[in-house]
Amino acid sequence: MRRYSNRTQFSTLSEINVTPLLDLAFVLLIIFMITTPLLENSMNLVIPSSGVASAAVNKSQVQIISIDRDANIKINDERVDADSLTTRLLELKRVNPDLAIVIRPDRELPVQKLVTLMDSLQRAEITKIGIATKAQ
């Protein structure tokens, strides 16, 4: 008995099965989607520090600017509107060239309001600036 088979007709496979490749791609996508938020929230930061000691500031040269959550600004408990803030700071700088400013912002203050205040300090060319914080 002779057996005839199709072994003599070799043909090339012209299609690639992409199903396992897609499965691997989806698994990797899910892994990255799960691990990426975890990496963003657990970022360790090292706060920069300076090796140079800052010069001591005379307390009579320090002015305190308070700003609350409604963006009401006070310089040494005297209310100042935002439009005349820069002129008031220029006047203080003219009287005392070694002027130092301590900003006391409210915890609920939007960051943009603080940046606007810092811009006013920069326009008045005041370089000695500190932000008062409360230790927890």
C-alpha positions, 0 to 999 in steps of 0.5 A: 500500500502506497501512501500519498501525502501532501508533503511534496507541496511545500508552500510558504506562509504568507500571513503572520499571526499578530494575535500574540503580539497584540496581547503582549502590547495590551499587557504592557500598556496596562502595566504602564498605565498602572505604574505611571501614576505611582511614580509621579506621586512618590517623587523624592525631592532634595531641597537645595541649600546654600553653603554661604551664610546669608548676611544678617538683616537689621530688623528696622529695615524689614517691612512686612507685607501681608496678603490674604486669600482675597488678595487684600494687601497690607504693608505693616498693617496699612492697607494698600491697593494692588495698583499703587503697590509698586509706587509704594514699594519704590518709595520705601526703597528710595527711603531705605536702599537696604530694604528687606521684605517679609511676605506673609501669605494666606494658606488659601491664597492662589499662587498667581496672586503671590507671583503678582506680588513678587513681580511688583517687588522685582519692579521696585528692585527689592532683592531681599525677600523672604516668605514667612511660614509656620512650622508644623 
